Amino acid sequence: MLGLDADVGVLTQEAIEEPALPLAAPFALPHLADEIGRPNVAATATRLGITSHIDINPSMALGTVSVTPLQMATAYSAFDN
């Protein structure tokens, strides 16, 4: 189990810390994006500062959207410890 809480559709802390997640990413992340809703994933990325066009397809969960380093820095700045 990757730590997906199916009741609320979010990753748990155990999932974030799970070392197997990078190995399972090609299978788990597109499924997770489908569970949450790909439009919701794209909307969240936009709210976090990603201004590039985001195609709503399964590969979006694998990082196929081209973004600038500034956009990534802006998005990550929302997660202040």
WOQUINOR-V664502 format. One record per residue. N is the residue number from 0. RES is the residue in one letter. SS is DSSP state (a for helix, b for strand, c for the rest). PHI is phi in radians with two decimals (999 if undefined). Layout:
# WOQUINOR-V664502
{{N/RES/SS/PHI} {N/RES/SS/PHI}}
This chain:
# WOQUINOR-V664502
{{0/M/c/999} {1/L/c/-1.52} {2/G/c/1.60} {3/L/b/-1.38} {4/D/b/-1.51} {5/A/c/-1.12} {6/D/c/-1.18} {7/V/c/-2.03} {8/G/c/1.21} {9/V/b/-2.28} {10/L/b/-1.36} {11/T/c/-1.55} {12/Q/a/-1.02} {13/E/a/-1.07} {14/A/a/-1.20} {15/I/a/-1.17} {16/E/a/-1.53} {17/E/c/-1.22} {18/P/c/-1.18} {19/A/c/-1.38} {20/L/a/-0.98} {21/P/a/-1.04} {22/L/a/-1.27} {23/A/a/-1.60} {24/A/a/-0.90} {25/P/a/-1.07} {26/F/a/-1.82} {27/A/a/-1.40} {28/L/a/-1.19} {29/P/a/-1.09} {30/H/a/-1.13} {31/L/a/-1.07} {32/A/a/-1.08} {33/D/a/-1.16} {34/E/a/-1.12} {35/I/a/-1.33} {36/G/c/1.88} {37/R/a/-0.99} {38/P/a/-1.07} {39/N/a/-1.18} {40/V/a/-1.10} {41/A/a/-1.12} {42/A/a/-1.12} {43/T/a/-1.14} {44/A/a/-1.04} {45/T/a/-1.13} {46/R/a/-1.09} {47/L/a/-1.42} {48/G/c/2.06} {49/I/c/-1.39} {50/T/c/-1.82} {51/S/c/-1.19} {52/H/c/-1.14} {53/I/c/-2.02} {54/D/c/-1.29} {55/I/c/-1.54} {56/N/c/-2.42} {57/P/a/-1.01} {58/S/a/-1.27} {59/M/a/-1.03} {60/A/a/-1.25} {61/L/a/-1.73} {62/G/c/1.53} {63/T/c/-1.50} {64/V/c/-1.44} {65/S/c/-1.42} {66/V/c/-2.28} {67/T/c/-1.48} {68/P/a/-1.02} {69/L/a/-1.12} {70/Q/a/-1.09} {71/M/a/-1.13} {72/A/a/-1.10} {73/T/a/-1.10} {74/A/a/-1.11} {75/Y/a/-1.21} {76/S/c/-1.14} {77/A/c/-1.22} {78/F/c/-1.77} {79/D/c/-1.30} {80/N/c/-0.65}}
